[in-house]
């Protein structure tokens, strides 16, 4: 992407999905903790961030090819496109 052309995955979003609960269900099933949570903007999957042991949000992207996540952290308002490695605040 050029600096003048915003990522089409980020600009195509019209309504943001939010976490239905503040938990990474995959970490809970493993008995593990997480650092931060991310929400898939295509299907709503909640996964742990790359600073977490299991990196479930990124694993979800690799398995599903759903390109955009948002932060599920209180006070954080940003999106990340895995495909273009581009961030946007909202």
MMTF fields as JSON, N, C-alpha, C and O atoms, coordinates in Angstrom:
{
  "mmtfVersion": "1.0.0",
  "mmtfProducer": "UNKNOWN",
  "numBonds": 359,
  "numAtoms": 360,
  "numGroups": 90,
  "numChains": 1,
  "numModels": 1,
  "chainsPerModel": [1],
  "groupsPerChain": [90],
  "chainIdList": ["A"],
  "bondAtomList": [4, 2, 8, 6, 12, 10, 16, 14, 20, 18, 24, 22, 28, 26, 32, 30, 36, 34, 40, 38, 44, 42, 48, 46, 52, 50, 56, 54, 60, 58, 64, 62, 68, 66, 72, 70, 76, 74, 80, 78, 84, 82, 88, 86, 92, 90, 96, 94, 100, 98, 104, 102, 108, 106, 112, 110, 116, 114, 120, 118, 124, 122, 128, 126, 132, 130, 136, 134, 140, 138, 144, 142, 148, 146, 152, 150, 156, 154, 160, 158, 164, 162, 168, 166, 172, 170, 176, 174, 180, 178, 184, 182, 188, 186, 192, 190, 196, 194, 200, 198, 204, 202, 208, 206, 212, 210, 216, 214, 220, 218, 224, 222, 228, 226, 232, 230, 236, 234, 240, 238, 244, 242, 248, 246, 252, 250, 256, 254, 260, 258, 264, 262, 268, 266, 272, 270, 276, 274, 280, 278, 284, 282, 288, 286, 292, 290, 296, 294, 300, 298, 304, 302, 308, 306, 312, 310, 316, 314, 320, 318, 324, 322, 328, 326, 332, 330, 336, 334, 340, 338, 344, 342, 348, 346, 352, 350, 356, 354],
  "bondOrderList": [1, 1, 1, 1, 1, 1, 1, 1, 1, 1, 1, 1, 1, 1, 1, 1, 1, 1, 1, 1, 1, 1, 1, 1, 1, 1, 1, 1, 1, 1, 1, 1, 1, 1, 1, 1, 1, 1, 1, 1, 1, 1, 1, 1, 1, 1, 1, 1, 1, 1, 1, 1, 1, 1, 1, 1, 1, 1, 1, 1, 1, 1, 1, 1, 1, 1, 1, 1, 1, 1, 1, 1, 1, 1, 1, 1, 1, 1, 1, 1, 1, 1, 1, 1, 1, 1, 1, 1, 1],
  "groupList": [{"groupName": "UNK", "atomNameList": ["N", "CA", "C", "O"], "elementList": ["N", "C", "C", "O"], "formalChargeList": [0, 0, 0, 0], "bondAtomList": [1, 0, 2, 1, 3, 2], "bondOrderList": [1, 1, 2], "singleLetterCode": "X", "chemCompType": "L-PEPTIDE LINKING"}],
  "groupTypeList": [0, 0, 0, 0, 0, 0, 0, 0, 0, 0, 0, 0, 0, 0, 0, 0, 0, 0, 0, 0, 0, 0, 0, 0, 0, 0, 0, 0, 0, 0, 0, 0, 0, 0, 0, 0, 0, 0, 0, 0, 0, 0, 0, 0, 0, 0, 0, 0, 0, 0, 0, 0, 0, 0, 0, 0, 0, 0, 0, 0, 0, 0, 0, 0, 0, 0, 0, 0, 0, 0, 0, 0, 0, 0, 0, 0, 0, 0, 0, 0, 0, 0, 0, 0, 0, 0, 0, 0, 0, 0],
  "groupIdList": [1, 2, 3, 4, 5, 6, 7, 8, 9, 10, 11, 12, 13, 14, 15, 16, 17, 18, 19, 20, 21, 22, 23, 24, 25, 26, 27, 28, 29, 30, 31, 32, 33, 34, 35, 36, 37, 38, 39, 40, 41, 42, 43, 44, 45, 46, 47, 48, 49, 50, 51, 52, 53, 54, 55, 56, 57, 58, 59, 60, 61, 62, 63, 64, 65, 66, 67, 68, 69, 70, 71, 72, 73, 74, 75, 76, 77, 78, 79, 80, 81, 82, 83, 84, 85, 86, 87, 88, 89, 90],
  "secStructList": [7, 7, 6, 6, 1, 7, 7, 2, 2, 2, 2, 6, 7, 7, 1, 7, 7, 7, 7, 1, 1, 1, 1, 7, 2, 2, 2, 2, 2, 2, 6, 7, 7, 7, 1, 7, 3, 3, 3, 3, 6, 6, 6, 7, 7, 3, 3, 3, 7, 6, 6, 1, 1, 1, 7, 2, 2, 2, 2, 2, 2, 2, 2, 2, 7, 7, 7, 3, 3, 3, 3, 7, 1, 6, 6, 7, 7, 3, 3, 3, 3, 6, 6, 6, 6, 3, 3, 3, 3, 7],
  "xCoordList": [0.843, 0.0, 0.892, 1.906, 0.51, 1.243, 0.733, -0.351, 1.522, 1.133, -0.118, -0.795, -0.436, -1.613, -2.861, -3.973, -2.694, -3.831, -4.061, -3.235, -5.167, -5.434, -5.801, -6.324, -5.535, -5.84, -7.339, -8.152, -7.696, -9.111, -9.792, -11.006, -9.029, -9.632, -10.086, -11.134, -9.295, -9.638, -10.754, -11.658, -10.706, -11.713, -13.062, -14.078, -13.098, -14.35, -15.222, -16.407, -14.65, -15.42, -16.454, -16.148, -17.687, -18.739, -19.222, -19.57, -19.249, -19.672, -18.68, -18.465, -18.088, -17.081, -17.7, -18.681, -17.105, -17.503, -16.76, -15.616, -17.419, -16.8, -16.786, -17.516, -15.961, -15.861, -17.137, -17.586, -17.719, -18.923, -18.581, -19.407, -17.361, -16.85, -15.341, -14.702, -14.782, -13.365, -12.592, -12.208, -12.376, -11.64, -11.229, -11.947, -10.064, -9.642, -10.084, -9.473, -11.126, -11.686, -10.683, -10.709, -9.803, -8.79, -7.774, -7.352, -7.384, -6.476, -7.171, -6.567, -8.449, -9.211, -9.231, -9.021, -9.483, -9.522, -8.175, -8.12, -7.088, -5.739, -5.279, -4.26, -6.027, -5.612, -4.503, -3.776, -4.362, -3.314, -3.87, -5.077, -2.973, -3.321, -2.998, -2.335, -3.466, -3.17, -2.76, -2.975, -2.163, -1.728, -2.807, -3.29, -3.184, -4.218, -5.086, -4.685, -6.275, -7.197, -7.466, -7.433, -7.734, -8.045, -9.355, -9.666, -10.119, -11.405, -11.343, -11.05, -11.615, -11.677, -12.87, -13.989, -12.625, -13.686, -14.53, -15.476, -14.202, -15.05, -16.037, -17.213, -15.565, -16.441, -16.64, -17.484, -15.885, -16.041, -15.215, -15.322, -14.391, -13.529, -12.658, -12.078, -12.567, -11.71, -10.499, -10.631, -9.317, -8.079, -7.043, -7.126, -6.062, -4.997, -3.979, -3.826, -3.291, -2.345, -1.019, -0.806, -0.141, 1.165, 2.116, 3.143, 1.808, 2.607, 2.215, 2.903, 1.118, 0.645, 1.317, 1.753, 1.395, 2.069, 1.528, 2.3, 0.203, -0.411, -0.724, -0.947, -0.747, -0.964, -2.195, -2.13, -3.314, -4.503, -5.117, -5.713, -4.997, -5.55, -4.821, -5.456, -3.5, -2.727, -2.955, -3.043, -3.05, -3.352, -4.708, -4.874, -5.672, -6.987, -6.864, -7.48, -6.074, -5.865, -5.28, -5.766, -4.245, -3.61, -4.571, -4.516, -5.44, -6.394, -7.574, -8.078, -8.014, -9.245, -9.015, -9.87, -7.855, -7.552, -8.464, -8.608, -9.084, -9.848, -8.824, -8.06, -8.787, -7.644, -7.537, -6.43, -8.655, -8.604, -9.037, -10.03, -8.25, -8.617, -8.655, -8.039, -9.39, -9.378, -8.907, -8.922, -8.493, -8.13, -9.409, -10.39, -9.399, -10.519, -10.214, -10.975, -9.096, -8.662, -9.426, -9.591, -9.897, -10.592, -9.707, -8.529, -10.284, -9.563, -8.739, -8.264, -8.554, -7.806, -8.792, -9.767, -8.536, -9.421, -8.583, -8.322, -8.161, -7.373, -7.701, -8.225, -7.379, -7.561, -6.213, -5.346, -6.039, -4.815, -5.19, -6.004, -4.584, -4.752, -3.521, -2.409, -3.719, -2.613, -2.045, -0.835, -2.892, -2.462, -1.489, -0.417, -1.874, -1.058, -0.181, 0.556, -0.262, 0.486, 0.306, 1.268, -0.965, -1.326, -2.288, -3.207, -2.052, -2.887, -3.693, -3.248, -4.888, -5.723, -6.399, -6.816, -6.501, -7.251, -8.676, -8.92, -9.609, -10.992, -11.555, -12.711],
  "yCoordList": [-1.17, 0.0, 1.238, 1.29, 2.201, 3.458, 4.281, 4.031, 5.259, 6.079, 6.899, 7.331, 7.121, 7.908, 7.054, 7.582, 5.762, 4.863, 4.093, 3.257, 4.353, 3.606, 2.154, 1.848, 1.306, -0.126, -0.331, 0.155, -1.047, -1.274, -2.155, -2.06, -3.011, -3.815, -2.936, -3.175, -1.923, -1.015, -0.054, 0.206, 0.467, 1.446, 0.795, 1.489, -0.503, -1.19, -1.44, -1.746, -1.315, -1.571, -0.479, 0.71, -0.897, 0.078, 0.028, 1.063, -1.148, -1.292, -2.23, -3.354, -1.768, -2.569, -3.608, -3.349, -4.783, -5.85, -5.647, -5.192, -5.989, -5.897, -7.273, -8.171, -7.433, -8.714, -8.96, -8.086, -10.141, -10.484, -10.707, -10.468, -11.165, -11.266, -11.059, -11.32, -10.593, -10.294, -11.558, -11.742, -12.418, -13.665, -14.26, -14.151, -14.891, -15.697, -17.118, -17.782, -17.585, -18.9, -20.025, -21.034, -19.853, -20.88, -20.941, -22.029, -19.793, -19.775, -20.354, -21.099, -20.004, -20.536, -22.063, -22.735, -22.607, -24.07, -24.722, -25.857, -23.996, -24.514, -24.254, -24.79, -23.437, -23.056, -22.018, -21.891, -21.267, -20.257, -18.849, -18.623, -17.921, -16.503, -15.801, -16.369, -14.568, -13.754, -12.37, -11.999, -11.607, -10.247, -9.248, -8.469, -9.269, -8.392, -9.194, -10.259, -8.68, -9.373, -8.561, -7.33, -9.279, -8.696, -9.301, -10.454, -8.519, -8.964, -8.984, -7.964, -10.124, -10.245, -9.432, -9.597, -8.569, -7.711, -8.36, -7.749, -9.585, -10.299, -11.212, -11.256, -11.946, -12.934, -12.727, -13.394, -11.817, -11.563, -12.447, -12.337, -13.324, -14.184, -13.326, -12.337, -13.699, -12.994, -13.873, -15.026, -13.313, -14.063, -13.203, -11.975, -13.871, -13.159, -12.597, -13.096, -11.547, -10.81, -11.55, -12.605, -10.982, -11.596, -11.489, -12.167, -10.666, -10.63, -11.761, -12.022, -12.422, -13.564, -14.844, -14.926, -15.822, -17.088, -17.761, -18.261, -17.774, -18.57, -17.821, -18.455, -16.517, -15.699, -16.138, -16.291, -16.339, -16.877, -15.941, -16.427, -14.633, -13.727, -13.9, -13.987, -13.949, -14.157, -15.553, -15.72, -16.545, -17.905, -17.937, -18.617, -17.191, -17.116, -16.503, -16.992, -15.438, -14.849, -15.866, -15.991, -16.594, -17.565, -18.684, -19.177, -19.08, -20.159, -19.67, -20.405, -18.438, -17.945, -16.952, -16.791, -16.283, -15.183, -13.976, -13.151, -13.858, -12.666, -11.572, -11.72, -10.476, -9.577, -8.569, -8.131, -8.179, -7.043, -7.445, -8.145, -6.973, -7.105, -5.717, -4.771, -5.626, -4.414, -4.796, -5.967, -3.797, -4.037, -4.212, -3.5, -5.155, -5.332, -4.665, -4.795, -3.956, -3.332, -2.037, -1.22, -1.844, -0.6, 0.618, 0.643, 1.61, 2.839, 2.797, 3.839, 1.627, 1.529, 1.494, 0.742, 2.303, 2.363, 2.324, 3.356, 1.116, 0.967, -0.342, -1.28, -0.372, -1.546, -1.92, -1.065, -3.204, -3.691, -4.597, -5.508, -4.338, -5.206, -6.097, -5.609, -7.399, -8.353, -8.392, -8.533, -8.27, -8.397, -7.276, -7.528, -6.041, -4.892, -4.361, -3.392, -4.999, -4.562, -3.075, -2.317, -2.678, -1.273, -1.086, -1.879, -0.021, 0.296, 1.544, 2.429, 1.613, 2.81, 3.012, 2.054, 4.26, 4.589, 4.965, 5.431, 4.755, 5.148, 5.914, 6.335],
  "zCoordList": [0.0, 0.0, 0.0, 0.696, -0.767, -0.716, 0.458, 0.985, 0.854, 1.986, 1.693, 2.626, 0.441, 0.089, -0.068, -0.077, -0.192, -0.349, 0.94, 1.306, 1.643, 2.867, 2.56, 1.487, 3.469, 3.338, 3.133, 3.919, 2.078, 1.778, 2.83, 3.013, 3.524, 4.59, 5.747, 6.347, 6.052, 7.146, 6.744, 7.539, 5.543, 5.118, 4.812, 4.786, 4.583, 4.268, 5.5, 5.366, 6.687, 7.914, 8.13, 8.035, 8.424, 8.679, 10.125, 10.693, 10.721, 12.112, 12.8, 12.348, 13.88, 14.562, 15.477, 16.174, 15.458, 16.373, 17.691, 17.707, 18.791, 20.111, 20.757, 20.337, 21.771, 22.475, 23.272, 24.013, 23.124, 23.885, 25.357, 26.238, 25.614, 26.976, 26.929, 25.91, 28.032, 28.069, 28.456, 29.611, 27.467, 27.696, 26.364, 25.371, 26.357, 25.212, 25.532, 26.369, 24.883, 25.211, 24.986, 25.69, 24.01, 23.75, 24.896, 25.288, 25.432, 26.594, 27.826, 28.599, 28.0, 29.132, 29.061, 30.07, 27.873, 27.703, 28.011, 28.485, 27.738, 28.004, 29.436, 29.872, 30.161, 31.509, 31.511, 32.496, 30.404, 30.267, 30.46, 30.374, 30.719, 30.83, 29.516, 28.648, 29.376, 28.209, 28.674, 29.828, 27.757, 28.065, 27.637, 28.458, 26.356, 25.808, 24.852, 24.381, 24.568, 23.678, 22.419, 22.431, 21.332, 20.027, 19.517, 19.814, 18.749, 18.216, 16.695, 16.072, 16.102, 14.645, 14.149, 14.636, 13.192, 12.696, 11.612, 11.117, 11.24, 10.287, 10.998, 10.636, 12.014, 12.652, 14.149, 14.748, 14.772, 16.202, 17.107, 18.329, 16.548, 17.369, 18.279, 17.833, 19.544, 20.503, 20.774, 21.185, 20.537, 20.751, 21.435, 21.435, 22.018, 22.722, 21.731, 20.617, 22.17, 21.328, 21.172, 21.77, 20.365, 20.116, 21.304, 21.321, 22.287, 23.515, 24.459, 25.446, 24.156, 24.946, 24.458, 23.31, 25.32, 25.021, 23.757, 22.939, 23.6, 22.526, 21.237, 20.205, 21.264, 20.058, 19.259, 18.039, 19.959, 19.309, 18.267, 17.306, 18.418, 17.401, 16.072, 15.021, 16.114, 14.883, 14.32, 13.104, 15.177, 14.702, 13.99, 12.978, 14.537, 13.902, 12.502, 11.555, 12.373, 11.049, 10.079, 8.954, 10.492, 9.592, 9.192, 8.066, 10.101, 9.799, 8.959, 8.11, 9.193, 8.564, 7.43, 6.559, 7.44, 6.515, 6.728, 5.826, 7.911, 8.261, 8.578, 9.532, 7.805, 7.831, 8.971, 9.282, 9.612, 10.541, 11.951, 12.147, 12.925, 14.343, 14.97, 14.479, 16.059, 16.872, 18.262, 18.641, 19.006, 20.395, 21.206, 20.99, 22.133, 23.058, 24.4, 25.359, 24.451, 25.699, 25.958, 25.052, 27.204, 27.546, 27.244, 27.601, 26.592, 26.286, 25.013, 24.563, 24.42, 23.167, 22.002, 22.027, 20.996, 19.836, 18.568, 17.951, 18.183, 16.976, 16.284, 16.885, 15.016, 14.162, 13.577, 13.4, 13.277, 12.65, 11.49, 11.64, 10.315, 9.156, 9.063, 8.863, 9.208, 9.105, 7.686, 7.511, 6.689, 5.297, 4.928, 4.378, 5.237, 4.848, 5.977, 5.793, 7.148, 8.328, 8.543, 8.656, 8.596, 8.732, 9.903, 10.109, 10.661, 11.814, 11.527, 10.795, 12.11, 12.021, 13.366, 14.016, 13.771, 14.982, 14.582, 13.469, 15.507, 15.227, 16.396, 16.359]
}
